[in-house]
Amino acid sequence: MANAHHTRELYTVEQLRTLESDAFATLDVSGTDLMRRAASAALNSLRRHWPEARRVTVYCGPGNNGGDGFLFGLLAREAGLHVEIVALSDSSHGDAALARAAWASDGGTVHVWSADSELPKADVQVDALYGIGLNRAPEPAAANLIERINAMDAPVLALDVPSGINADSGRHVGVAVAADVTVTFIANKRGLHTGQAADFVGIVELATLGVPDSVYASIHSDAQLLAVDSLPRRPRYANKGNNGHVLVIGGDHGTAGAVRMTGEAALRTGAGLVSVATRPGNITALNAARPELMAHEVDGPQTLQPLLERASVLAVGPGLGKTGWGHALWLTALDAGKPLVLDADGLNLLSVEPRQFTSATVLTPHPGEAGRLLGIETKDVERDRFAAARELVRRYHAVVVLKGSGTLIADPSGRLSVCPWGNPGMASGGMGDLLTGIIAALLAQGCDAWRAACLGVGLHARAGDAAARHGERGLLATDLLRPLQALVNGLPANERDHD
């Protein structure tokens, strides 16, 4: 199993190749020896997840991933399982050829795949078609096989990477194996934890194959998975003035809900004071719904200015709009030079009038907003989420939260974290407004921009998972508020209804 020190570290394919090379030298083992370790780890994973399985079909490609598959088949048969191997071609290359020969010398047969073949019945299917080197669409024959694997009524264990998934970006071109479990070898690949990969990797397990710490110490990982975190307990002498004053700016006509959710999330995350600068027509509704929010009608920069002077952190953009009113407030807020979180129309305005920030700033774009900020298509953002996040940081000199499955957090020092929590139920209106308020409240309580963004993203996603215990479909943004309050205090989230 994995060395606990390395389960959160995420590596690029290039870094993985260096780690593999160093591992061979340090361990003084051959390629087939390391394949055998991988096969053994995969067999252990299969036994844990499907202890009743008796029939296994292994799908092998011609490269090293296929070599892992052949040795998996050999070990599984030695353990008493009935194993069938289906190969993409009639030959393998490199160390995989040695693994294939070992399977054959033990009396194993290989079924070479063709489009008119029938797949053997199996309790578990093992995907060993493509590994970390795939950066293109699978060949037609392989694509056909992948579609047939996905159509089978049997779970899938993927070796290292589900075939078809790009291990660097998490994207797939064409088709990809939908695994129930992925056991990945030596180190975590960053692409398994963001973007489209979420629908294909299933449960991801890391098997380091006995690689010593000294090998990992020579390479700084490209990114890290977030860890569970919360704020420390407050001093007993604390008062509201010690916990910051968040000013939420937004709520054009018809969008009072956006600023209410942002403000309420800031309150639930522990901000001492939360004010809202909004349209006059929103004041009565805000006062009635959440009297703890200090709602102020603002008709322009002159009435906003005194509110800016009293605030310690700004949350700009929810429901702001792009009319003259919203634009004037946006300019005035950014010129105040205070720590801020920028979201929604605050980001859309920034895409038209870009600037670099000198105060603590967190930008929270979804892929569409990120595309506008970068002047590219949304699909280009999703093609390489890591590169997009880092380019946003470079261009705007701010901490960037690139939202989506496997949200990324990047900062100007080069750090990048990936959120392992969250669920599809959170793809609904208002979730981004909550995140803005959470991060703003953490800034107000003394976190720097990097910690506020990382902690805020984690709290938001974990609250979403707690709130989804009754189902993902139909999840409301405000369902997150009660579990959020518990999690920010380091308490177990419960299922109490929100106010």
matplotlib code that plots the C-alpha trace (Angstrom):
import matplotlib.pyplot as plt

x = [0.0, 0.9, 3.4, 1.3, 3.8, 3.1, -0.6, -1.3, 1.5, 0.5, 2.9, 3.1, 3.8, 7.3, 8.0, 6.6, 9.1, 11.9, 10.6, 10.5, 14.0, 15.3, 13.3, 15.0, 18.4, 17.7, 15.9, 18.3, 15.4, 14.4, 11.4, 9.6, 10.4, 8.6, 5.7, 5.4, 5.1, 2.4, 0.6, 0.7, -0.6, -3.4, -4.4, -4.5, -6.8, -9.1, -9.3, -10.2, -13.0, -14.3, -13.4, -16.0, -14.7, -13.7, -13.5, -11.3, -10.8, -7.6, -7.3, -3.7, -2.2, 1.2, 3.2, 4.2, 0.6, -0.1, 2.9, 1.4, -1.8, 0.0, 1.8, -1.5, -3.1, -0.2, -0.5, -4.3, -4.2, -1.6, -4.1, -6.8, -8.8, -9.9, -8.2, -8.8, -6.5, -7.6, -4.8, -5.0, -2.3, -0.5, 2.8, 4.1, 7.3, 10.0, 9.5, 5.9, 7.1, 8.9, 5.7, 3.7, 6.2, 6.0, 2.2, 2.6, 5.3, 2.9, 0.3, -1.7, -3.5, -4.1, -7.3, -6.3, -9.1, -11.2, -14.4, -16.4, -15.0, -17.1, -15.7, -15.4, -17.9, -16.2, -16.8, -14.2, -12.6, -9.0, -8.0, -4.3, -4.7, -3.0, -0.9, 0.5, 1.9, -1.5, -2.0, -4.2, -7.5, -7.3, -7.0, -10.3, -9.8, -9.0, -11.9, -14.2, -12.9, -13.2, -16.9, -17.5, -15.8, -18.0, -21.1, -20.3, -22.2, -19.0, -16.9, -13.6, -10.2, -7.9, -4.1, -2.3, -4.7, -8.1, -7.3, -8.2, -7.7, -4.8, -2.8, -1.6, -4.9, -7.7, -9.2, -10.2, -10.4, -12.9, -13.6, -12.2, -12.6, -15.1, -13.3, -14.8, -11.3, -8.0, -4.9, -2.2, 1.5, 4.5, 2.9, -0.4, -0.9, -2.4, -4.9, -6.7, -8.0, -9.6, -11.8, -13.4, -11.4, -13.9, -16.4, -13.8, -11.4, -13.8, -11.9, -8.3, -5.7, -2.0, 0.6, 4.1, 5.6, 8.3, 9.9, 11.9, 11.4, 14.8, 13.4, 10.5, 12.7, 14.6, 11.5, 9.1, 5.5, 3.6, 0.6, -1.0, -4.4, -6.0, -6.1, -8.9, -8.5, -10.4, -9.8, -8.3, -10.5, -11.1, -9.6, -12.2, -11.7, -12.6, -15.1, -16.7, -14.0, -11.3, -13.0, -13.1, -15.7, -16.8, -18.5, -20.4, -21.0, -23.6, -27.2, -28.5, -32.2, -33.6, -30.5, -30.9, -30.5, -26.9, -25.7, -27.8, -26.1, -22.6, -23.2, -24.8, -21.9, -19.5, -21.4, -21.5, -17.8, -17.2, -16.8, -17.4, -19.5, -21.0, -22.4, -24.1, -24.0, -26.8, -29.8, -32.4, -35.1, -33.2, -33.0, -36.4, -36.0, -32.5, -33.5, -36.4, -34.5, -31.3, -31.3, -27.6, -26.6, -26.2, -27.8, -27.1, -28.7, -26.0, -26.7, -23.1, -19.5, -20.2, -22.5, -20.2, -17.1, -17.9, -18.8, -15.4, -13.7, -15.2, -14.7, -11.6, -12.4, -14.5, -16.5, -17.3, -19.4, -22.4, -25.4, -23.4, -24.4, -22.5, -24.6, -23.3, -24.2, -22.3, -19.3, -19.0, -19.1, -16.6, -14.1, -14.5, -14.1, -11.0, -9.4, -9.8, -6.8, -8.3, -8.2, -10.9, -12.6, -13.8, -16.5, -19.3, -19.7, -16.7, -14.7, -16.6, -15.8, -12.2, -12.0, -12.9, -10.7, -7.8, -5.4, -2.8, -3.5, -1.2, -3.3, -4.5, -6.9, -8.7, -10.3, -12.9, -13.8, -15.7, -14.2, -16.4, -15.3, -11.7, -12.0, -13.1, -10.3, -7.8, -9.4, -9.9, -12.7, -14.1, -13.0, -9.4, -9.5, -10.8, -8.1, -5.5, -6.9, -3.5, -2.1, -5.1, -5.0, -1.3, -1.8, -4.6, -2.2, 0.5, -1.8, -3.6, -1.1, -3.7, -4.6, -6.9, -9.6, -10.5, -13.8, -15.2, -14.7, -11.4, -11.2, -7.7, -6.1, -3.0, -0.9, 1.9, 4.6, 3.9, 1.8, -1.1, -3.6, -6.5, -9.7, -10.7, -14.2, -17.5, -20.3, -22.4, -25.3, -23.2, -23.6, -26.6, -27.2, -25.8, -22.9, -20.4, -21.9, -21.4, -17.8, -17.1, -18.5, -16.6, -13.2, -13.9, -14.7, -11.5, -9.5, -11.3, -10.3, -6.6, -5.9, -3.6, -5.1, -3.6, -4.8, -8.2, -8.6, -7.5, -9.4, -12.4, -12.6, -12.2, -14.9, -17.3, -16.8, -17.0, -20.1, -21.6, -20.8, -22.4, -25.5, -25.8, -26.4, -30.0, -29.1, -27.3, -30.1, -32.1, -29.3, -29.7, -26.8, -28.3, -28.3, -24.6, -24.8, -25.3, -22.6, -20.4, -20.7, -19.7, -16.8, -15.2, -15.1, -13.5, -16.7, -18.4, -21.0, -24.5, -27.8, -29.7, -31.9, -30.7, -32.6]
y = [0.0, 3.6, 5.4, 7.9, 10.6, 10.6, 10.1, 13.8, 14.5, 14.8, 14.5, 15.1, 12.3, 13.7, 13.7, 10.1, 9.0, 10.5, 8.8, 5.5, 5.8, 6.7, 3.9, 1.3, 2.6, 2.9, -0.5, -2.2, -4.0, -4.8, -3.5, -6.9, -6.9, -3.6, -4.9, -7.9, -5.5, -3.6, -6.8, -7.9, -4.6, -4.7, -8.3, -7.2, -4.4, -6.7, -9.0, -6.1, -4.8, -8.0, -10.9, -13.2, -12.8, -16.1, -15.2, -12.3, -11.0, -8.9, -6.6, -6.0, -3.4, -3.9, -1.6, -1.7, -1.3, -4.5, -6.1, -5.3, -7.0, -10.2, -10.5, -9.8, -12.7, -14.9, -14.1, -14.2, -17.7, -18.8, -17.5, -19.8, -17.4, -18.3, -15.8, -14.9, -12.5, -10.4, -8.6, -5.7, -7.3, -10.5, -9.2, -6.9, -4.9, -4.1, -5.5, -6.3, -8.9, -10.7, -10.5, -12.0, -14.7, -15.6, -15.9, -18.1, -20.3, -21.0, -22.3, -19.2, -18.4, -15.0, -14.0, -11.4, -8.8, -8.3, -6.5, -9.7, -11.2, -12.0, -10.9, -13.7, -13.5, -12.2, -11.2, -8.4, -6.9, -5.6, -2.7, -2.8, -1.4, 2.0, 3.6, 7.1, 7.6, 8.0, 11.5, 10.8, 9.1, 5.3, 3.5, 2.3, -1.3, -0.2, 2.2, -0.5, -2.8, 0.0, 0.6, -3.2, -3.2, -0.4, -2.2, -5.3, -6.0, -6.4, -4.0, -2.7, -2.4, -0.1, -0.5, 2.8, 4.9, 4.1, 3.6, 6.7, 9.2, 11.6, 11.2, 14.9, 16.7, 14.3, 14.6, 11.9, 12.2, 9.8, 7.0, 5.9, 3.0, 3.7, 2.1, 1.3, 1.3, 2.6, 1.4, 3.7, 2.9, 4.7, 8.1, 9.9, 11.3, 14.8, 14.1, 11.5, 14.1, 16.8, 17.4, 14.6, 11.9, 12.1, 10.0, 7.3, 6.7, 5.5, 5.0, 5.9, 3.9, 4.5, 1.6, 3.0, -0.4, -0.1, 3.0, 4.7, 8.2, 9.3, 8.9, 11.2, 13.7, 14.5, 15.8, 18.5, 17.4, 19.5, 19.8, 18.5, 17.2, 19.3, 17.9, 18.1, 21.4, 23.9, 27.1, 26.9, 27.5, 31.1, 32.8, 33.1, 36.9, 37.3, 39.9, 40.6, 43.2, 40.5, 38.6, 41.0, 43.0, 41.6, 43.9, 42.1, 44.3, 43.2, 42.4, 44.3, 44.3, 40.8, 39.3, 39.9, 36.2, 36.2, 38.8, 37.2, 33.8, 35.3, 37.3, 34.4, 32.1, 34.7, 34.8, 31.0, 30.9, 33.2, 36.8, 39.1, 41.6, 41.3, 44.3, 44.3, 47.1, 46.6, 48.1, 49.9, 47.4, 44.6, 46.0, 45.0, 41.4, 41.1, 42.5, 40.2, 37.1, 37.5, 40.5, 39.7, 41.1, 44.9, 45.8, 49.3, 50.8, 52.1, 54.2, 54.9, 55.4, 58.2, 56.1, 53.1, 54.9, 55.1, 51.4, 50.6, 52.5, 50.4, 47.0, 44.9, 42.5, 42.9, 40.3, 41.7, 40.3, 38.2, 39.6, 42.7, 43.0, 44.8, 48.0, 51.4, 50.9, 47.6, 48.9, 52.0, 50.0, 47.5, 50.2, 51.9, 48.6, 47.6, 51.0, 50.7, 48.4, 46.1, 42.3, 41.0, 38.0, 38.5, 36.3, 36.3, 39.7, 40.9, 38.6, 39.4, 43.1, 42.1, 40.3, 43.6, 45.8, 43.6, 44.6, 43.0, 43.1, 44.2, 43.5, 40.0, 38.9, 35.6, 35.1, 32.3, 31.6, 28.7, 27.4, 29.8, 32.8, 31.6, 31.4, 35.0, 36.1, 34.4, 35.2, 31.6, 29.1, 27.2, 23.9, 25.2, 25.8, 22.3, 20.9, 21.7, 23.0, 23.2, 25.4, 27.6, 28.2, 29.0, 31.4, 33.2, 33.6, 35.0, 37.4, 38.8, 38.2, 36.8, 33.5, 31.7, 29.1, 27.4, 25.7, 22.5, 18.8, 18.7, 22.4, 23.8, 26.5, 28.2, 31.1, 33.4, 31.4, 28.3, 26.4, 24.4, 22.3, 20.1, 19.6, 15.9, 16.5, 17.8, 16.2, 16.8, 18.1, 21.2, 22.1, 24.4, 28.1, 29.9, 27.5, 30.0, 32.8, 30.7, 30.0, 33.8, 34.5, 31.6, 32.7, 36.4, 35.4, 33.5, 36.5, 38.6, 36.2, 36.6, 33.9, 34.9, 34.6, 31.2, 29.6, 31.3, 29.9, 26.4, 26.2, 27.8, 25.5, 22.4, 23.6, 24.4, 21.0, 19.0, 20.8, 19.9, 16.3, 16.4, 18.1, 15.5, 12.6, 12.6, 12.7, 15.0, 15.9, 18.8, 20.0, 23.7, 26.1, 27.0, 23.3, 23.7, 26.4, 24.2, 21.6, 24.5, 25.9, 22.6, 21.9, 25.4, 24.6, 21.2, 19.4, 16.5, 17.7, 16.7, 16.7, 19.4, 21.5, 25.1, 28.1]
z = [0.0, -0.2, 2.0, 3.9, 3.2, -0.5, -0.9, -1.3, -3.8, -7.4, -10.3, -14.0, -16.5, -17.1, -13.3, -13.1, -15.7, -13.7, -10.5, -12.3, -13.6, -10.1, -8.6, -10.9, -9.9, -6.2, -5.9, -8.3, -10.0, -13.5, -15.3, -15.0, -11.2, -10.9, -13.0, -10.7, -7.7, -9.5, -10.4, -6.8, -5.5, -8.1, -7.1, -3.4, -4.4, -6.3, -3.3, -1.0, -3.2, -4.7, -2.3, -3.9, -7.4, -9.1, -12.9, -14.1, -17.6, -18.2, -21.2, -22.2, -24.5, -26.2, -23.8, -20.2, -18.9, -20.7, -19.1, -15.7, -16.9, -18.0, -14.7, -12.9, -14.7, -13.8, -10.1, -10.1, -11.6, -9.0, -6.4, -7.8, -9.9, -13.4, -15.7, -19.4, -21.2, -24.1, -25.9, -28.4, -30.6, -31.2, -29.8, -27.0, -26.8, -24.2, -20.7, -21.6, -24.0, -21.2, -19.1, -21.9, -22.4, -18.6, -19.0, -22.0, -20.4, -17.5, -20.0, -20.4, -23.6, -25.2, -27.1, -29.6, -29.9, -33.0, -33.5, -33.9, -30.7, -27.7, -24.3, -21.7, -18.8, -15.7, -12.1, -12.5, -15.6, -15.4, -17.6, -18.7, -22.2, -21.9, -19.2, -18.6, -22.1, -23.9, -25.2, -28.2, -28.9, -28.7, -32.0, -33.5, -32.4, -28.9, -28.8, -29.8, -27.1, -24.5, -25.5, -25.1, -21.6, -20.5, -21.7, -19.7, -16.5, -14.4, -12.4, -13.7, -11.9, -13.9, -13.6, -13.1, -15.3, -16.8, -20.5, -22.6, -19.7, -20.1, -16.9, -17.0, -17.7, -16.8, -20.2, -22.6, -26.4, -27.8, -25.3, -21.9, -19.6, -16.8, -13.8, -10.4, -8.8, -10.1, -8.5, -9.5, -9.2, -7.6, -7.3, -7.9, -11.3, -11.2, -14.1, -12.1, -9.7, -11.8, -14.8, -16.8, -15.0, -12.1, -14.2, -15.0, -12.2, -9.5, -6.2, -6.6, -4.6, -4.6, -4.4, -4.1, -4.9, -2.2, -3.7, -0.9, 0.4, -1.0, -4.6, -3.9, -2.1, -5.4, -7.2, -6.0, -6.8, -9.3, -7.1, -3.9, -2.8, -0.1, 3.4, 5.9, 7.8, 10.0, 11.9, 15.4, 18.4, 19.2, 22.2, 25.0, 25.0, 21.3, 20.2, 16.8, 16.1, 16.2, 13.4, 10.6, 8.7, 5.3, 2.8, 0.1, -3.0, -5.5, -5.9, -8.9, -9.6, -9.1, -7.6, -3.8, -3.3, -4.5, -2.0, 0.8, 0.2, 0.1, 3.3, 5.1, 4.2, 5.5, 8.8, 9.1, 8.4, 11.4, 10.1, 13.0, 10.9, 7.4, 5.5, 2.1, -0.4, -2.8, -4.6, -2.5, -3.6, -1.9, 1.6, 3.0, 1.8, 3.2, 6.6, 6.8, 5.8, 7.7, 10.1, 11.1, 7.7, 7.7, 4.4, 2.9, -0.2, -2.5, -5.6, -6.6, -5.5, -3.1, -0.9, -1.2, 0.0, 3.7, 3.7, 2.1, 4.9, 7.6, 5.9, 6.2, 3.3, 0.2, -1.6, -5.1, -7.9, -6.8, -8.7, -9.5, -13.1, -15.8, -16.0, -15.1, -11.5, -11.2, -13.1, -11.0, -7.7, -9.1, -10.0, -6.6, -4.8, -6.7, -6.3, -2.5, -2.4, 0.3, 0.4, -1.8, -3.4, -6.9, -8.5, -11.1, -12.8, -10.8, -13.0, -16.2, -15.7, -15.1, -18.4, -20.1, -18.0, -16.8, -14.0, -11.8, -8.1, -5.3, -2.3, -1.2, -3.9, -4.7, -8.1, -8.2, -11.9, -13.3, -16.6, -18.7, -16.7, -16.8, -20.6, -20.8, -18.5, -20.7, -24.0, -25.0, -25.3, -22.3, -24.0, -24.1, -20.3, -19.8, -22.1, -19.5, -16.3, -14.6, -17.3, -17.3, -13.6, -13.7, -16.6, -14.7, -11.7, -13.9, -15.8, -12.7, -9.9, -7.6, -6.0, -8.4, -7.6, -10.9, -10.0, -11.3, -10.7, -8.9, -8.2, -8.5, -6.3, -7.6, -6.3, -7.6, -5.7, -7.9, -5.4, -6.7, -4.8, -5.9, -4.0, -3.6, -2.4, -3.8, -5.8, -8.9, -6.8, -6.2, -9.9, -9.1, -8.7, -5.7, -4.9, -6.1, -4.1, -1.0, -1.8, -2.2, 1.2, 2.8, 1.4, 2.3, 5.9, 6.2, 4.9, 7.5, 10.3, 9.4, 6.8, 4.0, 0.5, -0.2, 3.1, 2.8, -0.7, 0.1, 3.4, 1.9, -1.1, 1.2, 3.6, 0.8, -0.9, 2.3, 3.4, 0.0, 0.5, 4.0, 2.6, -0.2, 2.2, 1.2, -2.5, -4.9, -7.2, -5.8, -3.5, -2.7, -2.0, 1.4, 2.4, 2.9, 5.7, 8.7, 7.9, 7.0, 10.5, 12.0, 9.7, 10.1, 13.9, 13.3, 14.3, 12.5, 10.0, 10.8, 8.9, 10.7, 8.5, 7.9, 9.0]

ax = plt.figure().add_subplot(projection="3d")
ax.plot(x, y, z, "-o")
ax.set_aspect("equal")
plt.show()
